[in-house]
């Protein structure tokens, strides 16, 4: 990323500040590649999970038998039902809808790729709230059209990029382990995604549901033995380094608001972290928050008076605000501190 200032003499650019690039994909241990999407300040998979192994390489039990599935109180997964032949059909189901997992597989904490996790109740709620509330969030999450969702696919815009698909469900002991033949729970009509949260009743856990005929996305509870889809969420950083890395990834994705939140978290933990102030100042500058950017660059200089880059960037921001004299003094100081790029800016703006 580069800061810049422009006047009648042209544009002067700051030194290139490199950030780690978020590739927009994540792999599971089977080698499946999933596209990802940033929604608000969180990064989600855009596709349903389809791994056959935990993230430590251990196989997840595949359960074809209805009789066995309905008696499980241990992890299991399956593929969906082919509507023509009524068999478990990996070829037709896997690449579109992913796998169906019971909650006992979720409970292991090893279902998603390392660094990712199955969202809990609060995290699903954060997502739907960010999208305007559960009464309309489903429309913003669902894939558009009726290639996979049945008509009318009410309210579907997929403006979030989440691309929710209707993978249906496999029933548990309450329906003898069969795939749902109930019209409203079958493939094309509904999508159901596990959360990692359970209820006081040991038999039940929370899941998010969307349907083809309404635009809502509601949280409900059901038997842990049911087979639902899974979406994974990038895990929250736990250290300042992890927050910083995620912050610079968000800047690369032009998610400046999310980046500011991550750098602010670092500053809350370490109030004298100059790198966090520096990067947050850049993000504020990109959002046209010039006064906020200057305040952060001021702090960088307070913490390290020999930081030529901070003087340089602060000078460019001031010049952009019309504070030429003060900005040029900052550029001159940056040059004195060895930043050669400052002299080019002085020629452009201060002579």
Buried (B, 14 or more C-beta within 10 A) or exposed (E): BEBEBBEEEEEBBBBEBEBEEBEEEBEBBEEBEBBBBBBBBBBBBBBBBBBBBBBEEEEBBEBEEBEEBBBBEEBBBBBBBBBEEEEBBBEBBBEBBBBBBBBBBBBBEBBBBEEBBBBBBEBBBBBBEBBEEBBBBBBBBBBBEEEBBBEEBBBBEBEBBBBBBBBBBBBBBEBEBBBBEBEEBBBBBBBBBBBBBBEEEEBBBBBBBBBBBBBBBBBEBBBBBBBBBBBBBBEEBEEBEBBBBBBBBBBBBEBBEBBBBBBBBBBEEEEEBBBBBBBBBBBBBBEEBBEBBBBBBBBBBEBBEEBBBBBBBBBBBBBBBEBBEEBBBBBBBBBEBEBEBBBBBBEBBBE
